Each structure stands twice: as C-alpha cells, then as structure tokens.
C-alpha cells in the first residue's frame, strides 16, 4: 500500500445504511466507540468544577453554589449531548458520515448553494447522491429560494462552515493541553507548592511531545487499548461517585431539580453568569459523537452514551458535589479539583488512569483535526498538505505531518503560557460552544431543506438549543482577556488562510473558463505545418469539465508537438462523502475518433482516498479502452435503430458524450495486466466464440508493461476501427505517459485595491510557494512531468 494515497483501499459501507444491524455488532461497535468518540467527553470532570470556581464564584457554607453548578451540569448534559446530539443531530447523517462538512454537503445537494466550481448534472446520478425526496416531489420553500437567489447568503453559509472548521482546529490545540494538564495536576496533592510548580508543566509538555510523536504510527496500532482505558476510567469514576454520594451526602440528588439553577443565579448574579464559561466544559467532546459517526453506527453511539457514558458522568459530577458539600474549610481551586474527592488510598492509581484517559481523549480530537483539514482540502478550502494514510484496512485514519507538528508547538505554547486550568478552560470553552452553535444553525437548515419539515419546527429547534448555547457563548466571550482571545485569534488566522485560498481558487477557475480555447482550434492543430504527434499518452490536468484549457494552448504554442493519445483529466470533488469506484470515471471524446483525444473526469467524495499515480494510470487506460468499445457499441445500436432498448437500463449513462465507466457489464470483456518479467505481449487471435484479441506491434526491446484488450466481434468496418484505436492506445501506453500540469502565478489587475493586492498577490502566492504543489500531491514522477507556466491576472 502506498501510505500517502492508500492504494487499494475501498471506502467502507457505513453500517448506518444497513436495514438491520445484529445486536452483537452493535455491542461491539458501542464498545469500540468508547475509545474513539467518548475519550474527550469522559475526562471533562477533571476540570469542570475547578474552572467554574476558579475566580467568579466561591464555595460557601450554604452549598447553593455547588448545588447550582451541579444542576446546571446535569441539565446541560441532558439537553445538549443527550437530546440535541443523540436524538436529533445524529440523524442528519450524510450517507453515514457526520460533522460540519456532512451537514454542508447535505444542504448543497438539496439546494443550489454550493460555491464549488465544475459541477455537472451527471454528479446527481451518483448512487451516494441521496436525496430525502425526489426534486419534483420536494416543496419549494422560501428559505431555499432565498439561499439560491442571493450569492451573499451562500457566501455567508460557507463562512459559517469555515468558522466551525477553524474552531474545531482550535479545539485540537486546546483540548490536549487542558486534558493532560488537568490530569497531571493531581500531583499537587502529593507535592509541595514549589515542587508542584516545577513538575507539572514539564511533565505535561513531555506527555504532549510523546503524544504527537506517536501520530505517524497511526491510531490503529494502539487503538485496541483505547476502549479498555476509557471503559476503566468510566467505571472508576462511577464507583468513586457512588462512594462519595453514599459516604458524604446521599441527599445530593435533590440538586438535580432545576430550581437550584434559579437559586444559583439569584444569589451569584453576574458572577454566576460568568461562571457558565466553566460549566459548559462538561459538553466538551459532544461534537465528536457526530463527527465520528462514519466510523460507527447511530445505534452503537446511542447505546454507548445512554447506557454507560451519560450515567457515569452524572455519577461522577454528583460524587464531587457530595464531597464538596461537606468540605468548606478552604476555598481555593486547590481544594475544588477532582482529585480532592478521591480517597487517598487509591489516588495514585486514579491519577495514572486519568493521565491515560486524557491521552486517549486528546488522540480523538487530534485525529478529528486531521480529518476535517483533509475534508477542507478536498473542497478547495485549505492549502494542499501532505496526507498520509496510516491504515490499509480502516478507512479515514490519516496523518498530516505539517499540521501535527504545528499542533504540538501550539499545545506546548498554550501549556507554558497559560499555566493554569482557568485560562485554558476559557479558551477551550469558547471554541467548543462556537462549533455547537454552527451545528445548530446548519441542522436547522437541514430540517427545512433536507427533511422538508415545517419552518416552524426548524425555528423551534434553533431557538431552543440556540438560546441555551448563546447563553454559554456570551459567558465565554466576556472572558476575552482571560484566555478566550486565543481561539478567536487562531480562528481569524485560519479563516484568512481558508478564505484567501478558496476565493483565489474560484477566481482561477473563472479565469480558465473565460480563456479556454475552442474545439475547432484543437482540431485545426493537425493541419498546421510543423505540428507533430509524438508517441505516448499525454495527460493534461485541468479544472475544466469542458473545452480545451489555456495551459494546453500555451504548451503547443511554445512546443509544437503533443502526444498521439491526448487525455484532458479533471480531478474534482463532489458534495458526497464517497464515490463508488465503479462510478468514479466519466470518459468522453474530444473531437472525432480519429483525433485520439479524450476527456476523463475523476470524481472523489470529500472523505475519499485519492489513488496513487500507478493505480490511477492503470485504471485510466482501462477506462479509456472500455469507453472505446462502449462508444462503438452505442453507435452500432444507434445505426441499427435498437439502441434505446439496450441503453436505457441505467448501466450506460451519457452526458454531453461522457460515459460513466465501471458499472457496464462490457467492462468484463477487457483485461489489463501489468507484468514484472520484462516481457510485453498482446496476443492476436479469434477464439471460437467470436472474440477478437487486439495485437500490438512487436517490441524490439523488452518493456515492463503487458497490455491485453479483448474486443467483441462486430461488422468488419466497426471492428477494424475499434481494433486500430485500441492498438494505438496500447502502443501509446507502452511508449510512456507524460503529465502536463500548469505552474501558476497569480497577480492582481492594475488598479486593484490594497486589500486585494495583499490577499491575492501576497497571501495566496505565499501559501502556494510554501505548500505542496499539485505535482507533489499527485505523486507525478519528475521524469514524466511537464510544467506549463501560467500567469493569472485576477
């Protein structure tokens, strides 16, 4: 397997799409989800009370503060993770996938609001392009018409998705820092104050370095340990909670009454409202239930949360509150932390288990950060970075080296710079609640546009959950100077990078679309004096799905020669998580058959694994050969007047002379083989059943590829034309393949504003020079690469 492109890895069919899931499978997935999904959420008791009582409120003899905080925690966990996510949001999946981009993808399929270029009608025929209702059945809502009519609203929707993405990345910086720091802070009970100051920070930094250094091995190598660690932590936390409830205050359950929230706010007033920024940390990790839906199933995630995670968290928080309700002697954050409620006899084992659980929780958010950056890159919203696939069998397990080391540096900087749970909690809380607000807004649109429910129902959902989250958001935002500035600063930087990259990519596409040359110009090249067709296959990469790109015209203008077989290749992303391999290639002709020019559109979903160059080249040639036979069959059936009956079965699709290659049964008649014995042969013989095998010209010197095409016998004229075309394709493949890519430089038009000059002329060109180029991303061999310089004036 090529680790960077995951050769041979097919997307796993989401279990959510199955009609009935065996209960044993559900139990197994529920157990595995503990280590991947719930690591972050399960360790939140380590720092929630400590962050809440850090400065804004005090723990008094009346216990109104601690009982009020417990009531807020209980109802927050009940309303947001349990009701909002488990009961509603998890149902808004995109073919079994979840997350911010899954919601955006759903909306883009049900309403024409996508800003991605090169969209085609044929994309809607993909089997994963699933609509809740057929377009002719779905009602036209006013919201949908507004979104489709106003491009400003479409841009605002994309910016909202970008904000959610930036906050997820920011959470990838803050969660490992606060999780590991809070777990290691348990040493404060066993060390003196001076020893504590000089021990906790270095130990936290060492653990963080170790955590990020292990990322390139992939979580699948140690993932089997994740679920047992989180399971042991949840059981340990539950047992400690039950012990504290029974031993210290069995009546603590009364604090679950929402009346205690009113008493808390009435007594603490503004300070109590500001302390909500610490309480919201109990929801940290809730978004992971939705983001990691593609790796598990809805029933498994629901079962794990409702039967184990939710009860364990409630018992853990109640146990802490029961202990604190009987201990008022000191009122420092030192005495409010989680470990003070742990009996001294088991404190060290709990400390070790908490550190392991914090590492698991940090691993989940780091993997989620890699995943969402990869999705952003697929949708042209993030600069190109190196993506390494760490598992041959588990789809979606990736590692991005540049992002990994950047996250590590930022995590250590946060730990060393803040040095306390209060500032880390304020920063993490704002990032968490912002992502939840974005999810609430997008889910409201999904309820109207995708589920076709009443706008009143979507409004109720938005107002109910949005008001709760807005309350927490305001409490976090007011602590801007006490740590909340960090996620805002990170989000602004990332937003600038993402928006500049996306905006300039769209403008480059529009420039290419405006400057493409006509088909007549391409066909006339053969008649020009001095124009030469050289042996081999030329793959011209372009973002256009029609016409001849300007970079090719520039190429032949400076070098009056092009290859015998010419293929215009467009690698594009579509708003679905996965594209089946059988539907990936869309192939057609450019000009008449004698010109030997083709167009191949390669479609990927935003979670798909791109192929390595060898696999892609082999499948491309195979798809071209299949198309040649299908095209001959199509014309033969058309000439005979019986084509409609044979071609209307859904297995042979055409759009502007483009054919979906892969699902047609005729593909079984073609065989493409690669040999490593240094011998090349294509046998020519007519078998008894009327199959013609196409002969290739005998090669004097041994080559490394063996190509065999099998063609059904037909009329002599058609058969001769197909044989000749396949023979030329075979000879061109053996002669070699050249990859023709544009090497772009962007500059602004004279008279452009200063902001545009800085964003496009400086910002984009800086990102382009310092990020991966298209040739590196496609793993094009340097010896086969031809770069054409292009200047884009935007």
Secondary structure, DSSP 4 states (H G I P E B T S, - for coil): --TTTTTTPPPPPPGGGSS---HHHHHHHHHHHHHHTSHHHHTGGGTHHHHHTTTT----TT-HHHHHHHHHHHHHIIIIIIIIIIIIGGGS-BTTB-SHHHHHHHHHHHSS----SS--GGGGGSTT---SS-TTTS---HHHHHHHH-HHHHHHHHHHHHHHHHHHHHHHHHHHHHHHHHHHGGGGGTS-HHHHHHHHHHHHHHHHHHHHHTGGG-GGGTTHHHHHHHHHHHHHHHHHHHHHHHHH-GGGGGGGSTHHHHHHHHHHTHHHHHHHHHHGGGGTTHHHHHHTGGGS-HHHHHHHIIIIIHHHHHHHHHHHHHHHTT--S--SHHHHSGGGGS-GGGHHHHHHHHHHHHHHHHHHHHHHHHHHHHHHHHTT-S-----EE--SSSTT-EE-HHHHHHHHHHHHHHHHHH-SHHHHHHHHHHHHHHHHHHHHHHHHHHHHHTS---HHHHHHHHHHHHHHHHHHHHHHHTTGGGTTHHHHHHHHHHHHHHHHHHHHHHHHHHHHHHHPBPHHHHHHGGGSTT-EEEEEEEEEE-S-SSSB-HHHHHHHHHS-EEEEEEEEEEEEE-SSS---GGGSEEEEESS-GGG-EEEEEEEE-TTPPPPPHHHHHHHHHHHHHHHHHHHHHHHHHHHHT-HHHHHTTSSS-EETTEEEESS-GGGGG-EEE--SSS-------B-TTSEEEPP-PPPSS--S-EEE-EEE---HHHHHHHHHHHHHHHHHHHH-EEEEEEEEEEEPPTT--HHHIIIIIIIIHHHHHHS--HHHHTT--GGGEEEEEEEEE-
